Amino acid sequence: MARTRIILDESEIPTHWYNVAADLPSPPAPPLGPDGQPVTPDKMLAIFPGPILEQEMSAERWIPIPDEVRKIYALWRPSPLYRAERLEAMLGTPAKIFYKYEGVSPAGSHKPNSAVAQAYLNKIAGTQRLVTETGAGQWGSSLALAGQMFGLPVRIFMVKVSYEQKPYRRLMMQTWGGEVVASPTNLTRAGRDILERDPDNPGSLGIAISEAVEEAVTVPGTKYALGSVLNHVILHQTVIGLEAKKQFEKIGLYPDMIFAPCGGGSNFGGAAFPFLADKVAGDKRAEKLRCVAVEPASCPTLTKGVYAYDFGDATGYTPLMKMYTLGHDFMPPGIHAGGLRYHGDSPLVSQLYHEKLIEAIAVPQVATFEAGVMFARAEGIIPAPESCHGIRATIDEALRCKQTGEPKVLFFNLSGHGHFDMSAYESYFAGKLEDFEYPAEAIQASLAHLPKID
């Protein structure tokens, strides 16, 4: 049985990104400074260049994609939409399962959709050097690639546990000219303070963000590039959902449910937000649409966090953002889905979840790899550990459809391949992976340190 592939041609690459902020029921909560007052764009210029801040603060529904960015997108976009007929047959489900495959990009994930855009916008703004963080390495490798394309040196603070678990992603960054260091480091005050307290600290995205932001504001000509969470990053990722809508139109179908992994939110938002636009507009096809963010049970930001203002990093360098959070000093366990080990979530995703326009579930680590192996054996693609979360939720829903007889159309974002994550699969096959559900008391202890906002 061959896979059904729905393709677009190069002329159908979207010309605009979709900005969900234009369609929220209420305006997004503004980022706040340490004084509790809204942060003005001029105060953010030390971190981000002007063109990126314009996108971050924009309430326009459609933002033009620069021609230079679209030309580079054409190296791998439009990405294919597949129907997973072999997986459907394996499960014996009446559901139709579709997935958008972002692993066709040079970096093997969806992350270049924003990395290329951010590198271009920094280049035209006169930035001389970029600095960033990365968890599993998809973002770091994507920014190293994009920096090389636009002649921008890139330093990447890679979470230490992932730096050690994923050497080949580190080598990808180096191949594309990126400088990679294991965070926490001795290169920044934030890193030195953390290592002084805990020399064996495994690192976290919050810590790596602190180091990257500190360097951005202290080294002339340097700007910070972020791989998820903020509005402009999700904006860039909407090319995924916009293409998928065109592909579903070609076959006369529309999703009943959309699933995507959710760490910071760009993966989920990129796939789901363009479809949510239909729901907001009153499109009858989207009337019963359900969009489900899937997170790890060991880092349950949406499902067990609180909706509050918190720092985006571990040290408190970033502005305060209104989001679901587990506390900025939350230290997640060293699970293999490193890209999902973040204490907070996108303010846009958080607001939509708080207003009950989207859903969220948390799934355990072993079950996600079980789903990834099932998918690989049916469809031939080995998924990244992060992507396995969306696959797990999709399979569970397909099995529910088997019990009820409902022929739902299920769509998930296969955000990247797992070719450089085989040590994780090795641990799974050896029975060494463990499920870890973060203790409620530990979460409460972390939440006790949330900033006090009057």
C-alpha positions in Angstrom: 0.0 0.0 0.0 1.6 3.3 -1.1 1.2 6.5 0.9 -1.1 9.1 -0.6 0.9 12.4 -1.0 -0.7 15.7 -1.5 1.8 18.2 -2.9 1.8 21.9 -3.9 4.1 23.6 -6.4 6.6 26.3 -5.6 4.1 29.0 -6.6 1.8 28.0 -3.8 4.3 28.8 -1.0 2.3 31.3 1.1 3.0 34.9 0.4 2.0 36.1 3.9 2.2 34.7 7.4 -1.0 34.6 9.5 -1.0 36.5 12.8 -3.5 35.0 15.3 -3.3 38.0 17.5 -5.6 39.8 15.1 -8.4 37.3 15.9 -8.1 36.8 19.6 -11.3 37.4 21.6 -9.4 39.9 23.7 -6.1 41.7 23.2 -2.9 39.8 24.2 -1.6 40.7 27.7 1.4 43.0 27.3 4.9 41.9 28.4 5.9 43.7 31.7 9.1 45.1 33.0 10.4 44.6 36.6 8.4 47.6 37.7 5.2 45.8 36.5 4.6 48.3 33.7 4.2 47.3 30.0 7.6 47.1 28.2 7.9 49.5 25.3 9.5 48.4 22.0 12.5 50.7 22.6 13.4 48.7 25.7 13.5 45.5 23.7 15.9 46.8 21.1 18.9 45.6 23.1 17.7 42.0 22.5 15.9 42.1 19.2 16.2 44.2 16.0 13.5 46.6 14.9 12.0 44.5 12.1 11.4 41.6 14.5 9.9 43.8 17.2 7.5 45.1 14.6 6.3 41.6 13.9 6.2 40.8 17.6 4.0 43.7 18.5 1.8 43.6 15.3 -1.9 43.2 15.4 -2.2 42.9 11.6 -3.8 39.7 10.4 -1.4 39.1 7.5 2.3 39.9 7.4 4.1 39.7 4.0 6.8 37.1 3.7 9.9 38.8 2.1 10.9 37.5 -1.3 14.3 36.6 0.0 12.8 34.4 2.6 10.4 32.7 0.2 13.3 31.9 -2.2 15.0 30.0 0.6 11.8 28.4 1.7 11.6 27.0 -1.9 14.6 24.8 -1.1 12.2 22.5 0.8 8.7 24.1 0.7 5.9 23.4 0.2 6.3 20.4 2.4 4.2 17.3 1.6 1.0 16.3 3.3 0.6 12.5 3.5 -2.3 10.3 4.3 -1.1 7.6 6.7 -3.1 4.7 5.1 -0.7 2.0 6.3 -1.0 3.3 9.9 -4.8 3.4 9.5 -4.7 -0.2 8.4 -2.4 -1.2 11.3 -4.8 0.4 13.8 -7.9 -0.9 12.1 -9.5 2.5 12.5 -12.2 4.2 10.3 -10.4 7.5 10.9 -8.5 9.1 8.1 -5.0 10.2 9.4 -3.0 12.9 7.7 0.4 14.4 8.6 2.4 17.3 7.4 6.0 16.3 7.1 8.4 19.1 8.1 11.4 16.7 8.2 12.2 17.6 4.5 14.0 20.8 5.5 17.8 20.8 5.4 17.9 20.7 9.2 15.3 18.0 9.3 12.6 19.9 11.2 10.1 22.8 11.1 12.6 25.2 12.8 14.1 26.7 9.6 10.7 28.3 8.9 11.5 30.9 11.6 15.3 30.7 11.6 15.6 31.8 8.0 13.1 34.6 8.6 14.9 35.8 11.7 18.3 35.7 10.1 17.1 37.8 7.2 15.4 40.3 9.4 18.5 40.7 11.5 20.7 41.0 8.4 18.7 43.9 7.0 18.7 45.6 10.4 22.5 45.5 10.5 23.0 42.8 13.2 26.6 41.5 13.1 26.2 38.3 15.2 23.4 36.1 16.5 23.2 34.2 19.8 20.6 31.7 20.8 19.8 28.6 22.9 18.7 25.1 21.9 17.3 22.1 23.6 17.3 19.0 21.4 19.2 20.9 18.8 16.7 21.4 16.0 16.6 25.1 16.6 20.3 25.5 17.0 21.1 23.6 13.8 18.4 25.6 12.0 19.8 29.0 13.1 23.4 27.9 12.3 22.1 27.0 8.8 20.3 30.3 8.4 23.2 32.3 9.8 25.5 30.7 7.2 23.0 31.7 4.4 23.1 35.3 5.4 26.7 35.6 6.6 25.9 35.9 10.3 28.1 34.1 12.9 26.0 32.2 15.5 26.8 31.1 19.0 24.4 28.5 20.5 24.0 27.7 24.2 22.9 24.0 24.1 21.2 22.5 27.1 23.9 20.3 28.7 21.9 17.1 28.9 21.0 17.4 25.2 24.5 18.4 24.3 25.6 15.1 25.7 22.6 13.0 24.5 22.7 14.4 20.9 26.2 14.8 19.6 25.2 14.6 15.9 22.9 17.6 16.2 25.8 19.5 17.7 28.0 18.4 14.8 25.3 19.7 12.4 25.6 23.1 14.0 29.3 23.0 13.7 29.1 21.9 10.1 27.1 25.0 9.3 29.5 27.2 11.1 27.8 27.5 14.4 29.7 27.7 17.7 28.1 25.3 20.3 28.7 25.4 24.0 27.1 23.2 26.7 24.8 25.3 29.0 25.2 26.3 31.8 28.7 27.7 31.0 31.4 29.8 32.5 30.9 32.4 29.7 28.1 34.3 31.4 27.3 35.6 34.8 24.1 33.6 34.8 25.9 30.4 33.9 28.7 30.9 36.5 26.1 31.6 39.3 24.2 28.4 38.5 27.4 26.3 38.3 28.6 27.7 41.6 25.4 26.5 43.2 25.2 23.2 41.3 28.4 22.2 39.4 26.5 19.2 37.9 23.5 21.1 36.8 22.1 19.3 33.6 20.8 22.6 32.2 17.4 23.7 31.0 16.0 25.9 28.2 15.3 28.6 30.8 19.0 28.6 31.8 20.2 28.6 28.2 17.9 31.5 27.4 19.4 33.5 30.3 22.9 33.0 29.0 21.9 33.9 25.4 20.0 37.0 26.4 22.8 38.1 28.7 25.3 37.9 25.9 22.9 39.7 23.5 22.7 42.7 25.7 26.4 42.9 26.7 28.2 42.2 23.3 28.0 45.0 20.7 26.4 44.0 17.4 24.8 40.9 18.8 21.1 40.1 18.8 19.1 37.2 20.3 17.1 34.8 18.2 14.5 32.6 19.8 13.2 29.3 18.5 9.7 29.3 20.0 7.3 31.0 22.5 7.2 34.5 21.2 4.6 35.8 18.7 6.9 36.4 15.8 8.2 32.8 15.9 4.7 31.3 15.8 3.9 33.8 13.0 6.7 32.4 10.8 5.6 28.8 11.5 2.1 29.4 10.2 3.4 28.5 6.7 2.8 24.9 7.9 -0.9 25.3 8.5 -1.4 27.6 5.6 0.0 25.0 3.2 -1.9 22.2 4.9 -5.2 24.1 4.3 -4.5 24.3 0.6 -3.6 20.6 0.5 -6.8 19.6 2.3 -8.8 21.8 -0.1 -7.3 19.8 -3.1 -8.8 16.6 -1.7 -12.0 18.1 -0.5 -11.4 17.2 3.2 -11.1 19.2 6.4 -9.6 18.1 9.8 -11.9 17.3 12.7 -8.9 17.3 15.1 -5.4 18.7 14.9 -2.6 17.4 17.1 0.9 18.8 17.5 3.7 18.6 20.1 3.9 21.6 22.4 6.9 22.8 24.3 7.2 26.6 23.7 4.3 26.5 21.2 5.6 27.3 17.7 5.1 23.7 16.5 1.5 23.6 17.6 0.7 27.2 16.7 2.2 26.9 13.3 0.0 23.9 12.4 -3.2 24.9 14.2 -3.5 28.7 14.1 -4.4 29.0 10.4 -7.3 26.5 10.9 -8.4 28.4 14.1 -8.7 31.4 11.8 -11.5 29.6 10.0 -13.3 28.8 13.3 -13.1 32.5 14.3 -14.4 33.6 10.9 -17.4 31.3 11.3 -16.5 28.8 8.6 -18.9 25.9 8.9 -16.1 23.4 8.1 -14.3 24.4 11.3 -17.4 24.6 13.5 -16.5 21.5 15.5 -12.7 21.6 15.0 -10.6 20.6 18.0 -7.0 21.6 18.3 -5.0 19.7 20.8 -1.5 20.7 22.1 0.4 17.6 23.3 3.1 18.0 26.0 5.2 15.5 28.0 3.9 14.4 31.4 7.3 15.2 32.8 7.0 18.9 31.8 3.2 19.5 32.0 3.1 23.3 31.4 -0.4 23.7 30.1 -2.0 20.8 32.0 -0.5 21.5 35.4 1.0 25.0 35.3 -0.7 28.2 36.3 -1.7 31.1 34.1 0.4 34.0 35.4 3.1 36.5 34.6 6.5 34.9 34.7 10.0 35.3 33.3 10.8 33.5 30.1 14.2 32.5 31.4 15.7 31.1 34.7 17.5 34.2 35.9 14.9 36.9 35.2 16.6 38.8 32.3 13.6 38.6 30.0 10.4 40.7 30.4 7.5 39.1 32.3 5.0 37.3 30.0 1.5 36.2 30.8 1.6 32.5 30.1 1.0 29.0 31.6 4.1 28.3 33.6 5.6 25.8 36.0 7.9 28.5 37.4 11.0 30.0 35.8 13.3 28.0 38.1 11.5 24.7 37.3 14.1 22.0 36.5 12.6 19.3 34.2 14.1 15.8 34.1 16.4 14.9 31.2 13.8 13.3 28.9 14.8 12.7 25.3 12.3 15.2 23.9 14.6 18.0 24.7 12.7 20.5 22.6 9.7 20.2 25.0 11.6 20.8 28.2 10.5 24.4 28.8 8.9 25.8 32.0 6.5 28.1 30.1 4.4 28.3 27.0 3.7 30.8 24.3 1.5 33.7 25.5 -0.7 33.2 22.4 -1.1 29.5 23.0 -1.6 30.1 26.7 -4.3 32.7 26.1 -6.2 30.5 23.7 -6.0 27.6 26.2 -7.1 29.8 29.0 -10.1 30.9 26.9 -10.9 27.3 26.1 -10.4 27.7 22.3 -7.8 24.9 22.3 -7.2 21.8 24.3 -4.1 20.2 25.9 -3.0 16.7 27.1 0.1 15.3 28.6 1.6 11.9 27.5 4.3 9.8 29.2 7.7 9.2 27.6 7.6 5.4 27.0 4.2 5.6 25.3 5.4 8.3 23.0 8.3 6.1 21.8 5.9 3.2 21.4 3.9 5.4 19.1 6.9 6.5 17.2 8.0 3.0 16.5 4.5 2.0 15.4 4.5 5.0 13.0 7.9 4.2 11.6 7.0 0.6 10.9 3.8 1.6 9.2 4.9 4.8 7.3 8.7 4.4 7.0 9.7 7.7 8.6 11.5 7.6 12.0 10.0 10.6 13.9 11.9 12.9 16.3 11.1 12.3 20.0 9.1 15.6 20.1 7.0 14.6 17.1 6.2 11.3 18.8 4.0 13.2 21.2 1.6 14.3 18.5 1.7 10.8 17.0 0.8 9.3 20.4 -2.2 11.5 20.8 -3.3 10.9 17.2 -3.1 7.1 17.6 -5.1 7.2 20.8 -7.8 9.2 19.1 -7.8 6.8 16.1 -8.3 3.9 18.4 -11.2 5.7 20.0 -12.7 6.1 16.5 -12.3 2.4 16.1 -14.4 1.8 19.2 -17.1 4.4 18.2 -17.0 3.9 14.4 -16.5 7.6 13.8 -14.7 8.3 10.5 -12.9 11.4 11.8 -10.2 13.3 9.8 -7.2 13.5 12.1 -4.2 15.7 11.2 -0.9 16.0 13.0 2.3 17.9 12.4 5.2 15.6 11.9 7.7 18.3 12.9 10.9 16.5 12.2 12.7 13.2 11.6 14.6 11.3 14.3 17.8 10.4 12.4 20.0 12.2 15.0 18.0 10.9 17.9 18.7 7.2 17.6 20.3 7.0 21.0 16.9 7.7 22.4 15.4 4.9 20.4 18.3 2.7 21.6 17.3 3.4 25.2 13.7 2.6 24.4 14.5 -0.8 22.8 16.8 -1.6 25.7 14.0 -0.9 28.2 16.0 1.9 29.8 13.4 4.7 29.3 11.3 5.6 32.3 8.1 7.5 32.7 8.4 10.5 35.0 5.4 12.4 36.1 6.5 15.6 37.9 5.5 15.6 41.5 2.8 18.1 42.3 4.7 19.2 45.4 7.8 20.0 43.3 5.7 22.0 40.9 4.1 23.9 43.8 7.6 24.7 45.2 8.6 26.1 41.9 5.4 28.1 41.5 6.0 29.7 44.9 8.8 31.8 43.3 6.6 33.4 40.7 7.1 37.2 40.4 4.7 39.2 42.5 2.7 41.5 40.2 0.5 44.2 41.7 
